[in-house]
Amino acid sequence: MIWRLLILAAVGALSWLIVDLWERRAVGRSDVIGPGLTLITGPDCRLCPLAVAATAGAGIPVRIVDIGSVNDPSIKSLPTALVADRSGVVLASRSGRSAISGMSDLIAMARSVA
């Protein structure tokens, strides 16, 4: 009886590990995030229109991406603004209200990598 419980627990733990590794795989982010400034928004995000407005007149291309097309569990809040270099390495990241208040700094950094 105890062996059955141990086998059941091992199968459950292995299943959990497989699902966790599957969700952490690096798919989608590099496809969406290119060099420069990327703004990740969502349909129920109240701050996202303010973040989009903060990018107006930036003078650089800004990628605005819906969270549904980004498979990245590290993004926990919206809006999220990312600045990446030409190889796709994220140099700066801000989310929530700090993405809006720090947008001028992010735009300046994105100009330097463009």
C-alpha positions in Angstrom: 0.0 0.0 0.0 2.8 2.5 0.9 4.6 1.7 -2.4 1.6 2.7 -4.3 1.4 6.0 -2.6 5.1 6.6 -3.2 4.8 5.8 -6.9 1.7 8.0 -7.1 3.6 10.8 -5.4 6.6 10.4 -7.7 4.4 10.4 -10.8 2.7 13.6 -9.6 6.0 15.3 -8.9 7.4 14.3 -12.3 4.3 15.7 -14.0 4.5 18.9 -12.1 8.2 19.3 -13.1 7.5 18.6 -16.8 4.7 21.3 -16.8 6.9 23.8 -15.0 9.8 23.3 -17.4 7.4 23.6 -20.4 6.0 26.9 -19.1 9.5 28.3 -18.5 10.8 27.6 -22.0 12.1 30.6 -23.8 9.6 30.8 -26.7 7.9 33.9 -27.9 9.8 36.6 -26.2 12.7 36.7 -28.7 10.2 36.7 -31.5 8.4 39.7 -30.2 11.1 41.7 -28.6 13.5 43.3 -31.0 16.1 46.0 -30.8 14.8 49.3 -29.3 11.7 49.9 -27.2 9.0 47.3 -26.8 5.8 48.0 -24.8 3.8 45.0 -23.6 0.1 45.8 -23.0 -3.1 43.9 -22.3 -6.8 44.2 -22.8 -7.7 44.7 -19.1 -4.8 47.0 -18.3 -5.9 50.4 -17.0 -2.4 51.9 -17.2 -1.6 50.7 -20.7 -3.3 53.6 -22.6 -1.1 56.0 -20.5 2.0 54.1 -21.4 1.2 54.1 -25.1 0.5 57.9 -24.8 3.9 58.3 -23.1 5.6 56.8 -26.2 4.0 59.4 -28.5 6.5 61.6 -30.1 9.4 59.3 -29.1 11.0 59.7 -32.5 11.9 56.0 -32.6 9.9 53.0 -33.6 8.1 51.5 -30.6 6.8 48.0 -30.7 3.4 47.7 -28.9 2.7 44.0 -28.2 -0.3 42.3 -26.6 0.6 40.1 -23.6 -1.3 37.2 -25.4 1.5 37.0 -28.0 4.3 36.9 -25.4 5.0 33.6 -23.7 7.2 34.9 -20.8 6.3 34.0 -17.2 8.7 36.7 -15.9 6.2 39.4 -17.0 4.1 39.9 -13.9 2.5 43.3 -14.4 1.3 45.5 -17.2 2.3 47.7 -18.9 5.9 46.4 -19.2 8.4 48.4 -21.2 11.6 46.7 -22.4 14.7 48.1 -24.1 16.8 45.5 -26.0 20.0 45.8 -27.9 20.4 44.5 -31.5 21.1 41.0 -30.4 17.9 40.9 -28.3 19.5 41.2 -24.9 17.2 43.2 -22.6 19.1 46.2 -21.2 16.3 47.7 -19.2 12.8 46.7 -18.0 10.2 48.6 -16.2 6.6 47.7 -15.4 3.5 49.3 -14.0 3.6 53.0 -13.1 7.4 53.1 -13.3 7.1 52.2 -17.0 5.1 55.4 -17.5 7.1 57.6 -15.2 10.5 56.4 -16.6 9.5 56.3 -20.2 11.7 59.3 -21.2 14.7 57.4 -19.8 13.7 54.2 -21.7 13.3 56.2 -24.9 16.7 57.8 -24.5 18.3 54.4 -23.9 16.4 52.9 -26.9 17.8 55.8 -29.1 21.3 54.9 -28.1 20.9 51.3 -29.2 19.1 52.0 -32.5 
